[in-house]
Amino acid sequence: MVAGGMLLAMGVAQGAEKIQLGLGGFWHAFAVYGDQSDGPGKPGAAFRDHGIAQDSEIHFRGETTLDNGISFGVSIQLEGETKAPLIDESFIFVEGTFGRVNFGQENPASELMYYGSPWAIDGVGLASPDLTFSQLGNSVGAPAVIVNVGGKAERITYFTPRMGGLQLGLSYTPDNCAPPAVACTSAGTGLQSKRDTGQQSETIEAAVNYVREFGGLNLALYAAISQGTVEGTAAAVTAAGAEDQDQWGLGMELGYGGFTFGADYRKDNQGTFAPNTDRTDYSLGLSYRTGPWTTGVAYAHGEVEEGAGLGQDETDGYQAGVGYNLGPGIVLTGGITYWVVGDNLNSPTIENKSTEFIIGTLLAF
């Protein structure tokens, strides 16, 4: 499909103009007060009960359309904080009547096509959150509902045109090495080792979604699968207890008037063949928008089986929030998050209950 797109572009002397990069991005800042289990030996012991946090990115993006209607573009996302990797995403794309192809360091189709539970507090959320403030120290951490084994590595992704509301996406990742976020065995980029024991590579991720409107009712359905191939010799893989990692997930959104309801579910074998070690996550949420105001509630759950007869670790999150749109790209947000962290062995050093009071400002540019 990539070759077909390139061949279609051949013979056209020039596009409308050379690609010019534009600036965009976001800046999110929050002030938080937290009350969590902080007695002697508890997870919150010696942690402050208040703090501030921010998350920001600068996006460089450009696109041009050739005379034959095919568009070429580039997208580079720079992290606003001092953290690795400094470049969050970097890829090119080509788009036309044949669909769209992404090439480079970008999320897979299984994540880009996701529909599911709406966030109650913009910029924070419960499932796969951008930021967390409490000590979620069990094997679950925060719930994670988006299907993605390959991470944000170098890959190629193809999306079909949307037909009758239906669209398909397929991603292939040769190696889940993406320096500096994921260390590479071989020097630099390019061809990498296939003997990194336990690493999931040659990952295939596929997704489908269906988006339609029926008499004022907006419907979105989502399904995805992701499978990696474990690296290493047979003996080393067996000794590590590893196997090919599989994930699958479902999601849906319903919108009517100012209401939006969503739910999602993900299953993950975690790349290990030990019995009773699967991970399960799900969430649901409801939001209502009227004028500049948005309110919402959400719930998320994650659990990891700890082995035959050993029970499971669990994390439950509850959230209520409100947002006010001050103007284009400027939102004030706030709300309450409540976490319950459980350990399969009822360990007092892991189990936690936490209440977070959050206010924030979201800027988009």
Backbone torsions as a table, in degrees:
resi	resn	phi	psi	omega
1	MET	NA	-38.9	175.9
2	VAL	-61.9	-46.4	-179.8
3	ALA	-61.2	-39.2	179.1
4	GLY	-62.5	-40.7	178.7
5	GLY	-64.9	-40.1	179.4
6	MET	-66.5	-40.2	179.9
7	LEU	-65.0	-37.9	177.5
8	LEU	-62.8	-34.9	-179.4
9	ALA	-73.7	-24.3	-178.4
10	MET	-66.3	146.5	-179.5
11	GLY	92.8	-10.2	175.4
12	VAL	-94.7	120.8	-172.6
13	ALA	-64.2	-46.2	-176.1
14	GLN	-149.2	158.7	169.3
15	GLY	-84.2	-172.7	178.5
16	ALA	-61.5	-40.1	177.7
17	GLU	-163.6	163.5	176.1
18	LYS	-65.5	147.4	-179.5
19	ILE	-61.4	129.6	175.0
20	GLN	-115.5	128.1	-178.9
21	LEU	-79.9	135.1	173.8
22	GLY	-111.3	161.7	-178.9
23	LEU	-102.4	143.1	173.5
24	GLY	-157.3	-171.3	177.0
25	GLY	140.2	-160.8	-178.7
26	PHE	-153.7	161.8	174.1
27	TRP	-142.3	120.4	179.9
28	HIS	-118.8	133.8	177.4
29	ALA	-136.1	141.8	-175.9
30	PHE	-137.8	145.6	167.8
31	ALA	-113.1	133.9	-170.5
32	VAL	-132.7	137.4	166.1
33	TYR	-117.7	128.7	-176.2
34	GLY	-127.5	141.2	176.7
35	ASP	-124.7	105.4	-177.4
36	GLN	-130.3	171.0	-178.0
37	SER	-59.9	109.6	-172.2
38	ASP	-129.7	18.7	174.4
39	GLY	-68.6	173.8	179.5
40	PRO	-54.6	127.1	179.9
41	GLY	79.9	0.8	179.8
42	LYS	-85.9	159.1	-176.0
43	PRO	-58.9	-34.1	-176.4
44	GLY	-89.1	3.3	-179.4
45	ALA	-60.6	133.9	177.0
46	ALA	72.3	8.6	174.6
47	PHE	-98.7	144.8	177.9
48	ARG	-65.9	155.7	177.7
49	ASP	-98.4	7.8	178.7
50	HIS	-150.8	160.1	179.2
51	GLY	178.4	176.7	175.7
52	ILE	-128.8	153.8	-179.3
53	ALA	-149.9	154.4	176.3
54	GLN	-144.8	160.2	178.0
55	ASP	-147.1	128.4	-176.6
56	SER	-151.0	154.4	176.7
57	GLU	-145.5	148.8	170.8
58	ILE	-112.3	128.0	-177.1
59	HIS	-109.0	129.6	173.4
60	PHE	-109.1	118.2	-175.7
61	ARG	-141.8	138.2	177.4
62	GLY	-145.7	153.8	-177.2
63	GLU	-154.7	146.2	173.4
64	THR	-140.6	151.6	-179.0
65	THR	-114.7	126.7	179.5
66	LEU	-75.6	170.5	-178.0
67	ASP	-62.7	-24.8	180.0
68	ASN	-87.8	5.3	176.3
69	GLY	92.8	-4.9	179.6
70	ILE	-83.3	133.3	-179.3
71	SER	-104.4	138.2	172.7
72	PHE	-119.8	142.7	-179.4
73	GLY	-155.0	171.9	-179.7
74	VAL	-140.7	146.9	178.7
75	SER	-140.1	128.4	177.8
76	ILE	-132.9	128.5	-178.0
77	GLN	-116.4	122.2	-177.5
78	LEU	-104.4	126.5	178.0
79	GLU	-67.4	138.3	-179.1
80	GLY	-84.5	-17.7	179.3
81	GLU	-101.6	164.4	178.0
82	THR	-82.0	90.0	179.8
83	LYS	-154.1	158.7	179.0
84	ALA	-99.1	142.2	-4.7
85	PRO	-79.7	146.9	179.7
86	LEU	-66.4	-37.9	174.8
87	ILE	-94.9	117.2	-176.9
88	ASP	-79.5	-43.7	179.0
89	GLU	-142.8	149.2	176.7
90	SER	-156.8	110.5	-176.9
91	PHE	-155.6	162.5	172.0
92	ILE	-112.9	163.9	177.9
93	PHE	-147.8	154.7	174.3
94	VAL	-132.8	137.3	-172.5
95	GLU	-142.7	139.2	178.7
96	GLY	-165.4	-160.3	179.6
97	THR	-65.2	-19.0	179.0
98	PHE	-79.5	-10.5	-176.7
99	GLY	120.3	-147.0	-177.5
100	ARG	-141.3	142.4	175.8
101	VAL	-124.9	126.8	170.0
102	ASN	-102.6	141.5	-179.6
103	PHE	-139.6	115.5	178.4
104	GLY	137.1	-156.3	-175.7
105	GLN	-89.7	98.8	-176.3
106	GLU	-153.5	159.0	177.7
107	ASN	-63.3	154.0	-179.0
108	PRO	-77.2	171.1	179.0
109	ALA	-58.1	-34.5	-178.0
110	SER	-62.2	-25.1	176.5
111	GLU	-95.5	-41.2	-176.6
112	LEU	-66.6	-24.3	-177.1
113	MET	-100.4	9.7	-174.3
114	TYR	-66.3	138.1	165.2
115	TYR	-131.2	140.3	-179.4
116	GLY	-174.4	-145.6	-172.9
117	SER	-68.2	131.3	174.8
118	PRO	-73.3	151.6	178.0
119	TRP	-79.0	143.5	175.9
120	ALA	-84.6	-31.0	175.9
121	ILE	-122.4	109.3	-178.2
122	ASP	-58.2	136.7	177.6
123	GLY	85.9	-7.8	179.1
124	VAL	-121.5	-69.2	177.2
125	GLY	69.3	177.3	179.9
126	LEU	-114.1	-50.3	-177.3
127	ALA	-93.0	128.0	-174.5
128	SER	50.6	52.8	-172.5
129	PRO	-72.4	151.8	174.0
130	ASP	-71.1	-36.1	-177.6
131	LEU	-135.8	141.9	170.2
132	THR	-130.4	149.9	-174.2
133	PHE	-120.9	-17.6	-177.9
134	SER	-101.4	169.9	-179.1
135	GLN	-87.7	97.2	-180.0
136	LEU	-101.6	73.0	-163.9
137	GLY	-93.8	9.7	177.3
138	ASN	-82.8	-173.1	-177.2
139	SER	-72.5	-8.8	179.4
140	VAL	-88.4	-46.5	-169.3
141	GLY	68.0	-138.5	175.7
142	ALA	-84.1	146.6	174.5
143	PRO	-55.7	146.4	-179.0
144	ALA	-136.2	111.0	-170.7
145	VAL	-106.6	-6.2	-176.3
146	ILE	-91.2	130.5	-179.1
147	VAL	-74.2	119.6	-179.6
148	ASN	-169.4	98.5	174.4
149	VAL	-86.3	-35.1	-171.6
150	GLY	-78.8	-8.1	-178.9
151	GLY	66.2	-154.4	179.6
152	LYS	-108.8	70.6	-176.2
153	ALA	-107.9	-179.0	177.7
154	GLU	-72.4	123.7	-176.3
155	ARG	-153.7	171.0	172.1
156	ILE	-121.6	135.4	-177.2
157	THR	-132.3	135.8	176.6
158	TYR	-119.9	134.3	174.8
159	PHE	-117.9	131.2	175.2
160	THR	-73.2	161.9	168.1
161	PRO	-61.7	151.9	176.3
162	ARG	-79.1	124.6	-176.5
163	MET	-125.3	115.7	-179.3
164	GLY	60.0	30.0	-179.2
165	GLY	90.7	-9.0	-174.9
166	LEU	-101.8	136.7	176.5
167	GLN	-140.7	142.0	178.1
168	LEU	-114.6	149.9	176.2
169	GLY	-139.4	144.5	-178.7
170	LEU	-142.1	129.8	179.6
171	SER	-122.3	147.1	173.8
172	TYR	-132.9	129.1	-179.7
173	THR	-120.7	110.9	-179.1
174	PRO	-61.4	-43.9	-177.0
175	ASP	-145.8	133.5	-178.6
176	ASN	-79.2	27.8	176.5
177	CYS	-94.4	122.2	179.8
178	ALA	-140.9	84.9	-175.1
179	PRO	-64.2	144.1	0.5
180	PRO	-93.4	3.5	-177.1
181	ALA	-64.0	-42.9	177.1
182	VAL	-120.9	120.6	-174.7
183	ALA	-64.1	139.1	177.9
184	CYS	-99.2	137.0	176.6
185	THR	-69.6	-44.8	179.2
186	SER	-81.5	154.1	-178.6
187	ALA	-69.1	136.3	175.5
188	GLY	69.1	-156.1	179.5
189	THR	-102.1	-171.7	179.4
190	GLY	94.3	-142.4	-177.2
191	LEU	-67.1	132.4	-174.9
192	GLN	-121.7	165.0	178.3
193	SER	-65.9	146.0	174.0
194	LYS	-108.4	22.1	-178.8
195	ARG	-124.7	30.5	174.4
196	ASP	-83.8	91.0	-169.9
197	THR	-52.9	124.7	177.3
198	GLY	92.2	-16.5	179.5
199	GLN	-73.6	141.5	179.0
200	GLN	-95.8	118.9	-179.2
201	SER	-137.3	-175.3	-172.7
202	GLU	46.5	49.6	-172.3
203	THR	-83.9	134.1	175.3
204	ILE	-115.4	127.5	-179.8
205	GLU	-131.1	126.6	-176.9
206	ALA	-127.6	146.0	-179.3
207	ALA	-147.6	156.9	174.6
208	VAL	-141.2	140.3	169.6
209	ASN	-137.9	158.5	-177.0
210	TYR	-132.7	121.0	-174.8
211	VAL	-128.5	118.9	179.6
212	ARG	-147.2	160.7	173.2
213	GLU	-117.4	132.6	-179.8
214	PHE	-126.4	97.1	175.2
215	GLY	54.5	45.8	179.9
216	GLY	92.8	-10.6	177.0
217	LEU	-95.8	120.0	178.3
218	ASN	-96.8	123.0	-176.5
219	LEU	-119.3	134.0	173.4
220	ALA	-136.7	126.8	178.7
221	LEU	-120.8	147.0	-174.3
222	TYR	-143.3	140.3	172.6
223	ALA	-146.3	143.4	-177.9
224	ALA	-152.2	153.6	172.4
225	ILE	-135.0	154.3	179.4
226	SER	-147.7	132.0	-179.5
227	GLN	-139.1	128.4	174.6
228	GLY	-107.0	161.8	175.6
229	THR	-110.8	120.7	-175.3
230	VAL	-70.2	139.2	179.9
231	GLU	-92.6	159.4	175.8
232	GLY	117.3	162.4	175.0
233	THR	-67.7	159.3	-178.8
234	ALA	-57.1	-40.9	-178.5
235	ALA	-67.3	-43.2	-178.3
236	ALA	-67.9	-39.7	179.1
237	VAL	-64.9	-43.0	178.9
238	THR	-63.5	-42.7	179.6
239	ALA	-63.2	-32.9	179.7
240	ALA	-82.8	-7.0	-178.4
241	GLY	69.4	27.9	-174.5
242	ALA	-101.4	159.1	172.9
243	GLU	-153.9	177.0	177.8
244	ASP	-59.8	132.7	-178.4
245	GLN	-88.6	133.9	179.3
246	ASP	-125.2	136.4	171.4
247	GLN	-133.2	148.0	169.4
248	TRP	-145.9	153.1	-177.1
249	GLY	-154.7	160.3	178.2
250	LEU	-133.2	153.3	176.7
251	GLY	-158.2	159.6	177.9
252	MET	-154.7	152.6	172.2
253	GLU	-136.1	139.9	174.4
254	LEU	-126.4	129.6	178.7
255	GLY	-128.2	134.0	177.3
256	TYR	-150.3	126.8	-174.9
257	GLY	61.2	-130.1	176.9
258	GLY	-92.3	1.9	-175.5
259	PHE	-92.7	141.7	171.1
260	THR	-135.0	124.3	176.2
261	PHE	-117.7	138.7	179.1
262	GLY	-145.4	156.1	177.9
263	ALA	-152.2	156.2	-179.6
264	ASP	-154.7	165.2	-176.8
265	TYR	-153.7	137.5	177.8
266	ARG	-138.9	140.5	176.6
267	LYS	-122.4	138.0	-175.0
268	ASP	-142.6	125.9	176.8
269	ASN	-82.0	-3.9	175.3
270	GLN	63.4	11.7	175.5
271	GLY	70.3	29.9	177.3
272	THR	-134.6	141.5	-177.4
273	PHE	-93.4	1.3	177.1
274	ALA	-62.1	142.5	-178.6
275	PRO	-68.9	149.2	175.5
276	ASN	55.8	53.6	178.0
277	THR	-130.5	15.1	-178.3
278	ASP	-71.3	159.0	175.4
279	ARG	-117.1	139.5	178.6
280	THR	-131.9	132.5	178.6
281	ASP	-135.4	145.9	172.9
282	TYR	-157.3	160.1	178.6
283	SER	-154.0	161.7	173.1
284	LEU	-150.4	152.1	-178.2
285	GLY	-156.7	159.9	179.5
286	LEU	-138.4	130.3	177.1
287	SER	-129.9	157.5	178.7
288	TYR	-138.5	128.7	-179.6
289	ARG	-116.0	130.0	174.6
290	THR	-142.5	118.6	-175.9
291	GLY	58.4	-132.2	179.7
292	PRO	-83.7	-2.3	-174.4
293	TRP	-98.4	142.1	171.5
294	THR	-134.7	130.4	174.9
295	THR	-123.9	155.6	-178.4
296	GLY	-163.8	159.0	172.7
297	VAL	-133.9	152.0	-178.4
298	ALA	-153.6	156.2	176.2
299	TYR	-138.8	140.4	177.8
300	ALA	-140.8	145.9	-177.8
301	HIS	-137.4	137.1	173.3
302	GLY	-135.6	141.3	179.4
303	GLU	-144.8	144.1	178.3
304	VAL	-129.4	123.8	176.4
305	GLU	-72.1	135.9	-173.3
306	GLU	-101.6	11.2	178.7
307	GLY	120.8	165.2	-176.3
308	ALA	-58.2	122.5	176.8
309	GLY	74.7	9.2	-175.3
310	LEU	-109.7	6.7	178.1
311	GLY	73.2	-153.5	-175.3
312	GLN	-152.3	152.8	169.7
313	ASP	-86.2	145.7	-178.2
314	GLU	-139.4	144.5	170.9
315	THR	-130.0	128.5	175.7
316	ASP	-121.3	134.4	178.4
317	GLY	-126.3	139.1	178.6
318	TYR	-127.9	138.8	-174.6
319	GLN	-147.4	141.3	172.5
320	ALA	-135.7	136.4	-175.9
321	GLY	-151.3	168.7	178.9
322	VAL	-143.7	145.5	177.0
323	GLY	-134.2	150.0	178.9
324	TYR	-132.3	123.9	-178.5
325	ASN	-85.7	104.9	179.8
326	LEU	-73.3	-29.2	-177.3
327	GLY	175.8	-177.0	-178.4
328	PRO	-55.5	116.3	176.2
329	GLY	76.3	13.3	-179.2
330	ILE	-129.5	115.7	-177.2
331	VAL	-130.8	132.9	168.8
332	LEU	-96.6	135.3	-176.1
333	THR	-139.0	160.6	177.9
334	GLY	-176.0	169.1	179.0
335	GLY	164.4	-167.6	-177.3
336	ILE	-125.9	135.7	173.8
337	THR	-122.1	136.3	177.8
338	TYR	-125.4	124.6	-178.9
339	TRP	-113.0	140.7	170.5
340	VAL	-126.0	115.5	-176.8
341	VAL	-110.6	119.4	-178.9
342	GLY	-114.1	147.2	179.5
343	ASP	-117.3	141.8	-176.3
344	ASN	-62.9	-25.6	179.7
345	LEU	-101.3	10.5	-179.6
346	ASN	54.8	38.7	-178.4
347	SER	-71.7	124.1	179.8
348	PRO	-67.2	-19.0	179.2
349	THR	-82.1	-7.7	-179.4
350	ILE	-115.3	-42.3	-176.1
351	GLU	-66.1	141.3	-173.7
352	ASN	-150.5	147.9	168.5
353	LYS	-128.2	130.5	-171.5
354	SER	-142.0	139.1	173.1
355	THR	-120.1	127.4	-179.6
356	GLU	-117.2	131.2	173.8
357	PHE	-108.2	118.8	-167.2
358	ILE	-124.4	132.8	167.7
359	ILE	-129.2	147.2	-177.0
360	GLY	-158.7	169.5	176.5
361	THR	-127.4	132.0	-179.6
362	LEU	-117.6	125.1	176.4
363	LEU	-119.1	131.4	173.6
364	ALA	-118.8	137.9	-177.1
365	PHE	-142.9	NA	NA
